[in-house]
Amino acid sequence: MSDHLESLILTEARRQNLRPNADAVRQAAIDLAGASLTPQNLIHLPGKGSISPADYIRSLRDQMPEGFGSIDSESPSAKPSDSLTERYKAEIAASRKQSRITEADLARYTGLTRKYMEERYRAAQGK
């Protein structure tokens, strides 16, 4: 699929308030291999005929509804962070909280691992 056809398909999907995922774009590339754009802005498929981009998107969505999401359903919290540093800080903060060690956890380990886990256990107990 040429870059022009790909951008036309993505533009039409956005116009229909749809967000195609990678699987939908891949399927479009397979379906439109060898296709060309006519002067009337129709997609001409050799040996099959022509179809409008809007009809093609509707057909593709009917074939694979899981390949499309709604642009409106994207939550504002899903907005990517402004920088990698902010993303890394958020990831570190989320993983910083360690689970509590229980007596059953201590019973499963021996040696050096148990020694370190006992240290963490005592620290968590405030001893």
C-alpha positions in Angstrom: 0.0 0.0 0.0 1.4 3.4 -0.9 1.9 6.1 1.6 -0.8 8.1 0.0 -3.4 5.3 0.3 -2.3 4.6 3.9 -2.7 8.3 4.9 -6.1 8.4 3.1 -7.3 5.3 5.1 -6.1 6.8 8.4 -7.6 10.2 7.6 -10.9 8.5 6.7 -10.9 6.4 9.9 -10.3 9.6 12.0 -13.1 11.3 10.1 -15.4 8.4 11.2 -14.2 8.9 14.8 -12.3 5.6 14.7 -8.8 4.8 15.8 -7.4 1.8 13.9 -4.8 -0.4 15.7 -1.8 -2.0 14.1 -3.8 -5.1 13.1 -6.3 -3.0 11.2 -3.6 -1.1 9.4 -1.8 -4.3 8.5 -5.0 -5.8 7.2 -5.6 -2.7 5.1 -2.1 -2.9 3.7 -2.8 -6.6 2.7 -6.2 -5.7 1.2 -5.0 -2.7 -0.7 -1.8 -4.2 -2.1 -1.6 -3.1 -5.7 -4.4 -0.7 -5.4 -4.4 2.8 -6.8 -6.3 6.0 -6.3 -8.7 7.1 -9.1 -9.2 10.8 -10.1 -12.6 10.5 -8.3 -10.8 9.6 -5.0 -11.9 6.0 -5.2 -9.6 3.1 -4.3 -9.2 1.0 -7.4 -8.5 -2.7 -6.7 -7.2 -4.4 -9.9 -9.6 -7.2 -10.9 -12.1 -6.3 -8.3 -13.3 -2.7 -9.0 -13.4 0.5 -7.0 -14.6 1.4 -3.5 -14.7 4.7 -1.6 -12.4 5.1 1.4 -15.4 5.5 3.7 -17.0 2.3 2.5 -13.7 0.5 2.8 -13.3 1.6 6.4 -16.8 0.5 7.2 -16.2 -2.9 5.6 -12.9 -3.4 7.4 -14.5 -2.4 10.7 -17.3 -4.9 10.1 -14.7 -7.6 9.4 -12.6 -6.9 12.4 -14.4 -4.7 15.0 -11.6 -5.4 17.6 -9.2 -3.5 15.2 -10.8 -0.2 15.9 -11.4 2.0 18.9 -13.3 5.2 19.3 -11.3 8.4 19.4 -13.7 9.8 22.0 -13.2 6.8 24.3 -9.6 7.8 25.0 -9.3 8.9 28.6 -7.5 12.2 29.4 -5.3 10.3 31.9 -4.0 8.1 29.0 -2.2 11.2 27.7 1.6 10.5 27.5 3.9 12.3 29.9 5.7 15.4 28.6 9.1 13.8 28.9 10.9 10.5 29.6 12.1 11.8 32.9 8.5 12.3 34.1 7.5 8.9 32.9 10.5 7.2 34.6 9.8 9.1 37.9 6.2 7.9 37.8 7.3 4.3 37.1 9.8 4.3 39.9 7.3 5.8 42.3 4.7 3.2 41.4 7.1 0.3 41.9 8.7 1.7 45.1 6.1 0.3 47.4 7.2 -3.2 48.3 4.8 -5.9 49.6 4.8 -6.8 53.2 6.8 -9.8 54.3 4.9 -12.3 56.4 6.0 -15.2 58.6 5.0 -17.6 55.9 7.4 -15.8 53.5 10.2 -16.1 56.0 9.5 -19.8 56.4 10.0 -20.5 52.7 13.6 -19.1 52.5 16.9 -20.0 54.1 20.4 -18.6 54.1 21.3 -15.1 52.9 17.9 -14.5 51.4 16.2 -15.2 54.7 18.6 -12.9 56.5 17.8 -10.0 54.2 14.1 -10.7 54.4 14.3 -10.8 58.2 16.0 -7.4 58.1 13.2 -6.0 56.0 10.6 -7.7 58.2 12.1 -6.1 61.4 12.3 -2.7 59.6 8.7 -2.9 58.6 7.7 -3.8 62.2 9.7 -0.8 63.5 12.1 -2.9 65.6 
